[in-house]
Amino acid sequence: MHKSFLIPLVVIFMFGCTETKKKVDLIIHHATVYTVDDGFAIQEAFAVKDGKFIAVGSNQAILDNYKSKNMVDAEGRAVYPGFIDAHCHFYGYGYNLLKRADLIGTKSFGEVIEKIREHFDKYQPEWLEGRGWDQNDWDVKEFPTKELLDEAFPNVPVYLTRIDGHAAIANSEALKRAGITGQTKVNGGEVLLKNGEPTGLLIDNAMELVSNIIPLPDHDEIQKMLLAAEEKCFGVGLTSVHDAGLEKSTIDLIDQMQKDSLLKMRIYAMISPTGENLDHLLDKGPYLTDRLTVRSVKLYADGALGSRGAKIIEPYSDDPGNTGMFMFEPEYYKTICLRALEHGFQVNTHAIGDAGNRFVLNLYAEFLKGNNDLRWRIEHAQVVHPDDFKLFGEYSIIPSVQPTHATSDMYWAEDRLGQERIKGAYAYQQLLAENGWIPLGTDFPVEDINPIFTFYAAVSRKDLQGWPQGGFQPENALSREETLKGMTIWAAKAAFEEDVKGSIEAGKFADFLILENDLMKEQMADVPGIKVKSTWLNGEKVY
């Protein structure tokens, strides 16, 4: 063949090959892609179009078949499905960022006073709020009382929530406005007294006497709170959150902000079981969009271990005579569970103590009747009696746990529970064995928002300083693969969303993140320092 014919033929061939490539919106290539599919396959590249993964495979397979103006060379970095927090307080976290003094890490009540003085001087709020104190971190590990608050703020109402959200300290001005006296009684809560007078310490349902009279933020403030929370979430690789308890008004605002493209975060909303919420949301049946799912009810069985409100079978080892408390009477839970079942809603109940967990397990059993796919959840499942683990499997009840709770509580949990009972606490491997999957979260702002800390705590069972050397109850550590699944596909499954998110597979939402280092290979001691390079939602870079 004459050489003059070769050039046009080569051009035609090259043009034809180019034209066979499909145009897509984004290609990620030369990556280590942890797909978290059924086979936990590791791939090299993927293509995204219209907000979804359309192909996942080798560099050659993707680059030979797809083209895009938006090509990202990951340079070998690890890519994961977008992290999903299966239990948090997204709106509450935003509220904290804009309205409350940050009291996390304070080493004394005196330091708490200093922090709230600074907050008041800066913002001059009508109500002075704070959150995050924990008496277990102080040299004197006793609940504070109101005297120092009264001295510092005699005329300004002060309300400071404990880190777990199940106790608060209020000053006399706040107590007066709430009408709280030495005679005040609350079902499912307690006003602590000394010499017949309130100390200012409120436990569980008693907190609402004050919190319910604090003026609510307005529409614009709530929008700012939600956007502030979203920004922080994207920064740590979170693309979906399960918010454990929202009011109808907040859910409606989230929905509108998402429709207006103001809020991008995907949210699985558990509704707080007030009469208005149940009547307006539950009775209409599940509500599903690409970014918002409303199909679950959040209940509380008991309080928290740190404030000794968790309901336990035998008295606290460090507080004889106290077994904690249930939040409501049994009939309350049964009524709501029945309504939820009838309207196709999941029930997600907070249970911390072994008596609290036993109650919820038996309550659920009345409605679930054996193996099922309703995925009713126990949030925290923190302390479980040895006889009760099997009930999770027998009734397909899902334990939704937060690994950093174990490493935050391990310093004092045995003091509360004793040597034998502690063995059934934070027992994630034992819980995993019952159903073969377990969703993971943080409970932020109770714990740090960072899901990489969740990964580290679940696998190492150590604090950020590497203590204890062998890990806290290491027999209940999760493997790296189990933990990654718990933060992605299993968290999606806990919200009935495993077909649309939680893994990098064709047809699913293109939610993913790129880390600077590989969670699955990095030395465990170095894992907490791993940073997010970029976060993507629907194929759009959001961080």
C-alpha positions as CSV (number, residue, x, y, z in Angstrom):
1,M,0.0,0.0,0.0
2,H,1.3,3.5,-0.9
3,K,2.4,5.5,2.1
4,S,0.1,8.4,1.2
5,F,-2.9,6.2,2.1
6,L,-1.5,5.2,5.5
7,I,-1.9,8.6,7.2
8,P,-5.6,9.1,6.5
9,L,-6.3,5.5,7.5
10,V,-4.5,5.9,10.8
11,V,-6.4,9.2,11.4
12,I,-9.7,7.5,10.7
13,F,-8.8,4.6,13.0
14,M,-7.8,6.9,15.8
15,F,-10.9,9.0,15.3
16,G,-13.0,5.9,15.3
17,C,-11.5,4.6,18.6
18,T,-12.0,8.0,20.2
19,E,-15.6,8.1,19.2
20,T,-16.3,4.7,20.7
21,K,-15.5,6.1,24.1
22,K,-18.5,7.2,26.1
23,K,-18.6,10.7,27.5
24,V,-18.9,10.9,31.2
25,D,-18.8,13.7,33.8
26,L,-15.8,12.4,35.9
27,I,-13.1,9.8,35.8
28,I,-11.0,8.8,38.8
29,H,-8.0,6.7,37.8
30,H,-4.8,5.3,39.1
31,A,-6.3,4.9,42.5
32,T,-6.7,2.1,45.1
33,V,-10.4,1.8,45.0
34,Y,-12.0,0.0,48.0
35,T,-15.4,-0.8,46.4
36,V,-16.8,-2.4,49.5
37,D,-18.9,-4.5,47.2
38,D,-20.0,-8.1,48.1
39,G,-16.5,-9.4,47.3
40,F,-14.7,-6.4,48.9
41,A,-13.0,-6.0,45.5
42,I,-10.2,-3.5,45.1
43,Q,-10.2,-1.7,41.7
44,E,-8.2,1.1,40.1
45,A,-10.6,3.5,38.4
46,F,-14.3,4.4,37.9
47,A,-16.4,6.6,35.7
48,V,-19.3,8.9,36.9
49,K,-22.2,10.3,35.0
50,D,-25.3,12.1,36.2
51,G,-24.2,11.8,39.8
52,K,-23.8,8.0,39.7
53,F,-21.1,5.5,39.2
54,I,-21.5,3.9,35.8
55,A,-18.4,1.7,35.6
56,V,-15.8,0.5,38.0
57,G,-12.7,-1.5,37.0
58,S,-9.0,-1.4,35.9
59,N,-7.3,1.7,34.6
60,Q,-7.2,0.2,31.2
61,A,-10.9,-0.8,31.2
62,I,-12.1,2.7,32.3
63,L,-9.6,4.8,30.2
64,D,-10.2,2.7,27.1
65,N,-14.0,3.0,27.2
66,Y,-14.7,6.4,28.8
67,K,-13.6,10.0,28.3
68,S,-14.2,13.1,30.3
69,K,-13.1,16.7,30.6
70,N,-12.8,16.1,34.3
71,M,-10.0,13.5,34.8
72,V,-8.5,13.0,38.3
73,D,-5.3,11.0,38.7
74,A,-5.4,9.8,42.3
75,E,-1.7,9.0,42.2
76,G,-2.3,5.6,43.9
77,R,-4.2,7.0,46.8
78,A,-6.9,5.1,48.6
79,V,-10.5,5.9,47.6
80,Y,-13.5,4.7,49.7
81,P,-17.2,5.0,49.5
82,G,-18.5,8.1,51.3
83,F,-18.4,7.6,55.0
84,I,-21.9,7.3,56.6
85,D,-22.4,8.1,60.3
86,A,-25.1,5.7,61.5
87,H,-25.9,7.6,64.7
88,C,-25.2,11.3,65.2
89,H,-27.0,14.6,66.0
90,F,-26.3,16.6,62.9
91,Y,-28.6,19.5,63.7
92,G,-27.5,19.5,67.4
93,Y,-23.9,19.7,66.3
94,G,-24.7,22.7,64.2
95,Y,-26.5,24.2,67.1
96,N,-23.4,23.7,69.3
97,L,-21.2,25.3,66.7
98,L,-23.2,28.6,66.6
99,K,-24.9,28.8,70.0
100,R,-23.1,26.9,72.8
101,A,-19.8,27.3,74.6
102,D,-17.6,24.3,73.8
103,L,-16.8,22.7,77.2
104,I,-15.3,19.5,75.8
105,G,-11.9,18.6,77.5
106,T,-12.4,21.0,80.5
107,K,-10.4,19.7,83.5
108,S,-12.5,21.2,86.3
109,F,-15.7,23.1,86.9
110,G,-13.6,26.2,87.4
111,E,-12.4,25.9,83.8
112,V,-16.0,25.5,82.7
113,I,-16.8,28.8,84.4
114,E,-13.9,30.4,82.5
115,K,-15.1,29.1,79.2
116,I,-18.6,30.3,79.6
117,R,-17.4,33.7,80.8
118,E,-15.5,34.0,77.5
119,H,-18.5,32.9,75.5
120,F,-20.8,35.4,77.3
121,D,-18.4,38.3,76.8
122,K,-18.1,37.5,73.1
123,Y,-21.8,36.9,72.2
124,Q,-23.9,38.4,75.1
125,P,-26.6,35.8,74.7
126,E,-30.0,36.1,76.4
127,W,-29.5,32.5,77.6
128,L,-26.0,31.3,78.3
129,E,-25.6,27.7,77.0
130,G,-22.7,25.3,76.8
131,R,-22.1,21.6,76.2
132,G,-19.4,19.0,76.7
133,W,-18.4,19.0,80.4
134,D,-17.6,15.6,81.9
135,Q,-17.0,15.2,85.6
136,N,-15.1,12.0,84.9
137,D,-12.3,14.1,83.4
138,W,-11.9,16.2,86.6
139,D,-9.8,15.6,89.6
140,V,-12.9,15.7,91.7
141,K,-15.2,13.3,89.9
142,E,-18.4,14.5,91.3
143,F,-21.4,16.3,89.7
144,P,-21.1,20.1,89.9
145,T,-23.6,22.3,91.8
146,K,-24.9,25.7,91.0
147,E,-23.1,27.9,93.5
148,L,-20.2,29.0,91.2
149,L,-22.7,29.6,88.4
150,D,-24.8,31.8,90.6
151,E,-21.8,33.8,91.7
152,A,-20.6,34.4,88.1
153,F,-24.1,34.9,86.6
154,P,-26.6,35.9,89.2
155,N,-29.1,37.4,86.6
156,V,-28.4,35.5,83.4
157,P,-29.9,32.1,83.0
158,V,-27.2,29.4,82.5
159,Y,-27.8,25.9,81.2
160,L,-24.8,23.6,80.6
161,T,-25.3,20.1,79.1
162,R,-23.1,17.2,80.0
163,I,-21.2,15.6,77.1
164,D,-23.6,12.7,76.8
165,G,-26.7,14.9,76.6
166,H,-28.3,13.1,79.6
167,A,-27.5,15.5,82.4
168,A,-27.2,19.3,82.7
169,I,-26.3,21.9,85.3
170,A,-28.4,25.1,85.6
171,N,-28.0,28.1,87.7
172,S,-30.6,29.5,90.1
173,E,-31.9,32.0,87.5
174,A,-32.6,29.2,85.0
175,L,-34.2,27.0,87.7
176,K,-36.5,30.0,88.8
177,R,-37.6,30.6,85.2
178,A,-38.4,26.9,84.8
179,G,-40.3,26.8,88.1
180,I,-38.1,24.1,89.6
181,T,-38.1,23.7,93.3
182,G,-37.3,21.0,95.9
183,Q,-40.7,19.6,95.3
184,T,-40.4,19.1,91.6
185,K,-40.8,15.5,90.4
186,V,-40.3,14.2,86.9
187,N,-41.1,10.8,85.5
188,G,-38.0,9.4,83.8
189,G,-35.8,12.1,85.3
190,E,-34.5,13.6,88.5
191,V,-33.8,17.0,90.0
192,L,-30.9,16.4,92.3
193,L,-31.3,17.9,95.8
194,K,-29.1,18.8,98.7
195,N,-30.8,19.7,102.1
196,G,-34.1,19.7,100.2
197,E,-33.1,22.3,97.6
198,P,-32.1,21.8,94.0
199,T,-28.3,21.5,93.4
200,G,-28.8,22.7,89.8
201,L,-28.1,19.2,88.4
202,L,-30.9,17.8,86.2
203,I,-30.9,14.2,84.9
204,D,-32.6,13.0,81.7
205,N,-36.3,14.1,81.4
206,A,-35.8,16.7,84.1
207,M,-33.6,18.6,81.7
208,E,-36.6,19.4,79.5
209,L,-38.0,21.6,82.3
210,V,-35.3,24.1,81.4
211,S,-34.4,23.3,77.8
212,N,-38.0,23.6,76.7
213,I,-38.2,27.3,77.8
214,I,-35.0,28.4,76.1
215,P,-36.0,30.5,73.0
216,L,-35.7,28.6,69.8
217,P,-33.4,29.8,67.0
218,D,-35.2,31.4,64.0
219,H,-35.3,30.1,60.5
220,D,-32.2,31.9,59.3
221,E,-30.2,30.7,62.4
222,I,-31.2,27.1,61.8
223,Q,-30.1,27.3,58.2
224,K,-26.7,28.6,59.3
225,M,-26.5,25.8,61.8
226,L,-27.2,23.1,59.3
227,L,-24.8,24.5,56.8
228,A,-22.0,24.8,59.4
229,A,-22.5,21.2,60.4
230,E,-22.5,20.1,56.7
231,E,-19.2,21.9,56.1
232,K,-17.6,20.1,59.0
233,C,-18.9,16.7,57.9
234,F,-17.6,17.1,54.4
235,G,-14.2,18.0,55.8
236,V,-13.9,14.6,57.5
237,G,-15.3,12.5,54.6
238,L,-19.0,12.2,55.7
239,T,-21.5,12.2,52.9
240,S,-24.5,10.8,54.8
241,V,-25.6,11.0,58.4
242,H,-28.4,9.4,60.4
243,D,-29.7,12.1,62.7
244,A,-31.0,10.5,65.8
245,G,-34.0,12.6,66.7
246,L,-35.4,15.5,64.7
247,E,-38.5,17.7,65.0
248,K,-41.0,18.0,62.1
249,S,-40.1,21.7,61.6
250,T,-36.4,20.9,61.2
251,I,-37.1,18.0,58.9
252,D,-39.3,20.3,56.7
253,L,-36.5,22.9,56.6
254,I,-33.9,20.3,55.7
255,D,-36.1,19.1,52.9
256,Q,-36.7,22.6,51.5
257,M,-33.0,23.5,51.7
258,Q,-32.1,20.3,49.8
259,K,-34.7,21.0,47.1
260,D,-33.3,24.6,46.8
261,S,-29.8,23.1,46.5
262,L,-28.7,24.9,49.6
263,L,-28.0,21.8,51.6
264,K,-26.3,18.8,49.9
265,M,-25.7,16.3,52.8
266,R,-27.7,13.1,52.6
267,I,-29.7,12.7,55.9
268,Y,-31.6,9.8,57.3
269,A,-33.9,11.5,59.8
270,M,-35.2,9.6,62.9
271,I,-38.2,11.5,64.1
272,S,-38.6,12.5,67.7
273,P,-41.9,10.9,69.0
274,T,-43.9,13.9,69.9
275,G,-47.6,13.9,69.1
276,E,-47.2,16.5,66.3
277,N,-44.3,14.6,64.7
278,L,-46.1,11.3,64.8
279,D,-49.4,12.7,63.5
280,H,-47.8,14.7,60.6
281,L,-44.9,12.4,59.6
282,L,-45.5,8.8,60.7
283,D,-49.1,8.6,59.6
284,K,-48.2,9.7,56.1
285,G,-45.8,6.8,55.7
286,P,-42.1,6.8,54.7
287,Y,-40.8,9.9,52.9
288,L,-37.9,9.3,50.5
289,T,-35.9,11.6,48.2
290,D,-32.3,11.2,46.9
291,R,-31.0,13.2,49.9
292,L,-33.6,12.8,52.7
293,T,-35.2,9.7,54.1
294,V,-37.8,9.8,56.9
295,R,-38.9,6.3,57.9
296,S,-37.8,5.8,61.5
297,V,-38.8,6.8,65.0
298,K,-36.2,7.5,67.7
299,L,-37.1,6.4,71.3
300,Y,-35.2,6.5,74.6
301,A,-35.3,3.5,77.0
302,D,-32.9,4.9,79.6
303,G,-30.2,7.4,80.3
304,A,-26.4,7.3,80.1
305,L,-23.7,5.4,82.0
306,G,-21.6,8.5,82.7
307,S,-24.5,10.2,84.6
308,R,-25.7,6.9,86.1
309,G,-29.0,7.2,84.4
310,A,-28.6,4.0,82.4
311,K,-31.0,1.4,83.6
312,I,-29.1,-1.7,84.9
313,I,-30.2,-5.0,86.4
314,E,-28.0,-4.8,89.6
315,P,-27.0,-1.5,91.3
316,Y,-24.1,0.5,90.1
317,S,-20.8,-0.8,91.6
318,D,-19.9,2.8,92.6
319,D,-23.4,3.9,93.7
320,P,-25.1,1.1,95.7
321,G,-28.8,1.3,95.6
322,N,-29.0,3.1,92.3
323,T,-30.0,1.1,89.2
324,G,-30.7,4.1,86.9
325,M,-34.1,4.7,85.4
326,F,-36.4,4.1,82.5
327,M,-37.5,7.2,80.6
328,F,-41.2,6.2,80.2
329,E,-43.7,3.6,81.2
330,P,-43.8,0.3,79.1
331,E,-47.2,1.2,77.5
332,Y,-45.7,4.3,76.0
333,Y,-43.2,2.3,74.0
334,K,-45.7,-0.3,73.0
335,T,-48.1,2.3,71.6
336,I,-45.4,3.9,69.5
337,C,-44.0,0.6,68.3
338,L,-47.4,-0.6,67.1
339,R,-48.0,2.7,65.2
340,A,-44.6,2.4,63.6
341,L,-45.1,-1.2,62.5
342,E,-48.5,-0.3,61.0
343,H,-47.1,2.6,59.0
344,G,-43.9,0.9,57.8
345,F,-41.5,2.8,60.0
346,Q,-38.4,1.4,61.6
347,V,-38.0,1.8,65.4
348,N,-34.6,2.9,66.7
349,T,-34.3,2.9,70.5
350,H,-31.5,4.3,72.7
351,A,-30.5,1.7,75.3
352,I,-27.4,1.8,77.4
353,G,-27.8,-0.4,80.5
354,D,-28.2,-4.1,80.6
355,A,-31.8,-3.7,81.9
356,G,-32.5,-1.1,79.3
357,N,-31.3,-3.4,76.5
358,R,-33.2,-6.3,77.9
359,F,-36.4,-4.3,78.0
360,V,-36.0,-3.1,74.4
361,L,-35.0,-6.6,73.1
362,N,-38.1,-8.1,74.7
363,L,-40.3,-5.2,73.6
364,Y,-39.2,-5.6,70.0
365,A,-39.7,-9.4,70.2
366,E,-43.4,-8.8,70.8
367,F,-43.8,-7.1,67.5
368,L,-41.1,-8.7,65.3
369,K,-42.1,-12.4,66.1
370,G,-38.8,-13.9,64.9
371,N,-36.5,-13.5,61.9
372,N,-37.5,-10.5,59.8
373,D,-36.1,-7.7,57.6
374,L,-37.7,-4.7,59.5
375,R,-34.2,-3.7,60.8
376,W,-35.4,-2.3,64.1
377,R,-32.3,-1.0,65.8
378,I,-31.0,-0.6,69.3
379,E,-28.9,2.6,69.4
380,H,-25.7,2.1,71.5
381,A,-26.5,-1.4,72.8
382,Q,-23.8,-0.5,75.3
383,V,-24.2,-3.0,78.1
384,V,-25.8,-6.3,77.4
385,H,-26.4,-9.2,79.8
386,P,-24.7,-12.5,78.7
387,D,-28.1,-14.2,78.4
388,D,-29.5,-11.5,76.0
389,F,-27.0,-11.3,73.1
390,K,-28.8,-14.2,71.4
391,L,-32.0,-12.1,71.1
392,F,-30.4,-9.8,68.6
393,G,-30.0,-12.7,66.2
394,E,-33.3,-14.4,67.0
395,Y,-35.3,-11.3,66.2
396,S,-33.0,-9.7,63.6
397,I,-32.5,-6.7,65.9
398,I,-29.7,-4.4,64.7
399,P,-27.1,-3.1,67.2
400,S,-26.1,0.4,66.1
401,V,-22.9,1.2,68.0
402,Q,-20.3,4.0,68.3
403,P,-16.8,2.7,68.8
404,T,-15.3,5.9,70.3
405,H,-17.8,5.4,73.2
406,A,-15.7,2.4,74.3
407,T,-12.4,4.3,74.3
408,S,-14.0,7.4,76.0
409,D,-15.6,5.4,78.7
410,M,-13.0,2.7,79.4
411,Y,-11.2,4.8,82.1
412,W,-14.3,4.6,84.4
413,A,-16.8,2.2,83.0
414,E,-15.5,-0.7,85.1
415,D,-16.0,1.5,88.2
416,R,-19.7,1.8,87.3
417,L,-20.2,-1.9,86.3
418,G,-17.7,-4.1,88.1
419,Q,-15.3,-6.7,86.7
420,E,-18.0,-9.2,85.5
421,R,-20.6,-6.9,84.0
422,I,-18.0,-4.9,82.1
423,K,-17.4,-8.0,79.9
424,G,-20.8,-7.5,78.2
425,A,-20.1,-3.8,77.5
426,Y,-19.0,-2.4,74.2
427,A,-19.0,-6.0,72.9
428,Y,-18.9,-5.2,69.2
429,Q,-17.5,-8.4,67.9
430,Q,-20.0,-10.4,70.0
431,L,-22.9,-8.2,68.7
432,L,-21.6,-8.5,65.1
433,A,-21.8,-12.3,65.3
434,E,-25.5,-12.3,65.9
435,N,-26.6,-10.9,62.5
436,G,-23.4,-10.8,60.6
437,W,-23.4,-7.0,60.2
438,I,-23.2,-3.9,62.4
439,P,-23.6,-0.2,61.6
440,L,-21.1,2.3,63.1
441,G,-21.4,5.9,64.1
442,T,-20.0,8.5,66.4
443,D,-23.0,10.1,68.3
444,F,-21.4,13.4,67.6
445,P,-21.3,15.9,69.3
446,V,-21.1,13.5,72.2
447,E,-17.9,12.2,70.5
448,D,-15.6,13.8,67.9
449,I,-17.1,14.1,64.5
450,N,-14.2,12.4,62.7
451,P,-15.0,8.9,61.3
452,I,-11.3,8.1,61.1
453,F,-11.3,8.1,64.9
454,T,-14.2,5.6,64.7
455,F,-12.1,3.4,62.5
456,Y,-9.1,3.6,64.9
457,A,-11.2,3.0,68.0
458,A,-13.0,0.0,66.5
459,V,-9.9,-1.8,65.4
460,S,-7.3,-0.8,68.0
461,R,-9.6,-0.3,71.1
462,K,-7.2,2.3,72.3
463,D,-7.3,6.0,72.9
464,L,-5.4,8.5,70.8
465,Q,-2.4,8.2,73.0
466,G,-2.2,4.5,72.4
467,W,-3.5,3.4,75.8
468,P,-4.0,0.7,76.9
469,Q,-1.1,-1.2,75.3
470,G,-3.1,-4.3,74.4
471,G,-6.4,-2.5,73.8
472,F,-9.5,-2.3,75.9
473,Q,-11.2,-5.8,75.8
474,P,-9.5,-6.5,72.5
475,E,-11.5,-9.7,71.9
476,N,-14.3,-7.3,70.8
477,A,-12.2,-5.4,68.4
478,L,-13.4,-5.3,64.8
479,S,-11.2,-6.1,61.8
480,R,-10.3,-3.3,59.4
481,E,-12.6,-4.8,56.7
482,E,-15.5,-5.1,59.2
483,T,-15.0,-1.5,60.4
484,L,-14.9,-0.1,56.9
485,K,-18.2,-2.0,56.1
486,G,-19.7,-0.6,59.3
487,M,-18.9,2.9,58.2
488,T,-20.2,2.4,54.6
489,I,-22.4,-0.4,53.3
490,W,-23.6,-1.7,56.7
491,A,-24.5,1.9,57.8
492,A,-26.4,2.2,54.5
493,K,-28.2,-1.1,55.1
494,A,-29.2,0.2,58.6
495,A,-31.2,2.8,56.7
496,F,-32.5,0.5,54.0
497,E,-30.3,2.3,51.5
498,E,-27.7,-0.3,50.6
499,D,-29.0,-0.4,47.0
500,V,-28.2,3.2,46.4
501,K,-25.1,4.0,48.5
502,G,-22.5,2.6,50.7
503,S,-20.2,1.0,48.1
504,I,-18.6,2.0,44.8
505,E,-20.7,0.1,42.3
506,A,-22.3,1.0,39.0
507,G,-25.8,2.5,39.5
508,K,-25.1,3.9,43.0
509,F,-24.7,7.5,44.0
510,A,-21.2,8.7,43.3
511,D,-20.4,9.5,46.9
512,F,-16.7,8.8,47.7
513,L,-13.6,10.3,49.3
514,I,-9.9,10.2,48.7
515,L,-7.6,10.0,51.7
516,E,-3.9,11.0,51.9
517,N,-3.0,7.6,53.3
518,D,-4.6,4.2,53.3
519,L,-6.8,3.2,56.3
520,M,-6.4,-0.5,55.3
521,K,-2.6,-0.5,55.2
522,E,-1.3,2.3,57.5
523,Q,0.3,1.4,60.8
524,M,-2.6,1.5,63.3
525,A,-0.8,4.1,65.5
526,D,-0.7,6.5,62.5
527,V,-4.4,6.1,61.5
528,P,-5.8,8.9,63.6
529,G,-3.5,11.4,61.8
530,I,-4.8,10.5,58.3
531,K,-6.4,13.4,56.5
532,V,-9.1,13.7,53.9
533,K,-7.7,14.9,50.6
534,S,-11.2,15.4,49.0
535,T,-14.8,14.5,49.5
536,W,-17.2,14.0,46.6
537,L,-21.0,13.8,46.6
538,N,-22.9,12.9,43.4
539,G,-19.6,13.2,41.6
540,E,-19.2,16.8,42.7
541,K,-16.2,17.8,44.9
542,V,-17.7,19.2,48.1
543,Y,-14.4,19.4,50.0
